[in-house]
Amino acid sequence: MAAAPAPRPRTSTREPEELARRLTAWLDGRLPGARVSGVRVPASNGMSSETLLFDIEHPDTPVRACTLRLAADPAAHAVFPGSRPTPTG
């Protein structure tokens, strides 16, 4: 009998509500009055990056669906343990 597959490690330690707050603050400097809503992380997120889906609402423009790809959170599970990048500069 085949062994059950190992559970997938959690790949994100980021909270969608906190990301929405930070994105709204960033967006307000570029499009005053805009806000981010409906922040969600798809179930099929990758191991080496994170995908974030959200909408931008603004009084003067239609709602826009957006996708943001983020570098993997250093606090999340490492794809290749011991392979964390070293800072340069």
C-alpha positions in Angstrom: 0.0 0.0 0.0 1.4 3.5 -0.9 2.2 5.9 1.8 0.0 9.0 2.2 1.5 12.1 0.7 3.3 14.4 3.2 1.3 17.5 4.2 2.3 20.6 2.3 4.2 23.1 4.5 2.7 26.5 5.2 4.3 28.8 2.7 3.1 32.1 4.1 3.4 33.8 7.4 1.8 37.0 6.2 -1.7 38.1 7.3 -4.0 39.3 4.5 -5.6 42.0 6.6 -2.1 43.5 7.4 -1.2 43.3 3.7 -4.4 45.1 2.8 -3.6 47.9 5.3 -0.1 48.3 4.0 -1.1 48.2 0.3 -3.8 50.8 1.0 -1.3 53.1 2.6 1.2 52.7 -0.3 -1.6 53.1 -2.9 -2.9 56.3 -1.2 0.3 58.1 -2.0 -0.1 57.3 -5.7 -3.9 57.3 -6.1 -5.5 59.3 -3.3 -8.8 57.9 -2.1 -8.1 54.4 -3.3 -8.3 51.5 -1.0 -7.5 47.8 -1.2 -10.3 45.2 -0.5 -10.9 41.5 -0.9 -7.4 40.5 -0.2 -7.0 36.7 -0.6 -4.3 34.2 -1.0 -5.0 31.4 -3.6 -4.9 27.9 -2.3 -2.3 27.0 -5.0 0.4 29.4 -3.9 3.9 28.4 -4.8 6.8 27.6 -2.5 9.3 30.1 -3.8 7.0 33.1 -4.0 3.6 34.2 -2.8 0.6 35.4 -4.9 -1.8 37.9 -3.5 -5.2 38.7 -5.1 -7.0 41.9 -4.3 -9.3 44.6 -5.7 -8.6 48.3 -5.8 -11.6 50.5 -5.2 -11.6 54.2 -6.0 -14.4 56.8 -6.3 -13.4 57.9 -9.8 -12.5 54.6 -11.4 -14.1 51.2 -11.7 -13.0 48.4 -9.3 -9.9 46.7 -10.6 -8.9 43.1 -9.9 -5.1 42.9 -9.2 -2.5 40.2 -8.7 0.7 40.8 -6.8 3.6 38.4 -6.6 5.8 38.7 -3.5 9.2 37.2 -2.7 8.9 34.4 -0.3 8.7 35.5 3.3 12.0 34.7 5.0 10.0 33.5 8.1 8.2 30.9 6.0 9.3 27.3 5.2 12.5 27.2 3.1 12.2 25.4 -0.2 15.8 24.3 0.1 16.9 24.5 3.8 20.2 26.3 4.2 19.8 28.2 0.9 18.7 31.5 2.3 20.2 34.4 0.2 23.0 36.4 1.8 22.7 40.2 1.6 25.0 41.9 -0.8 26.1 45.5 -1.0 
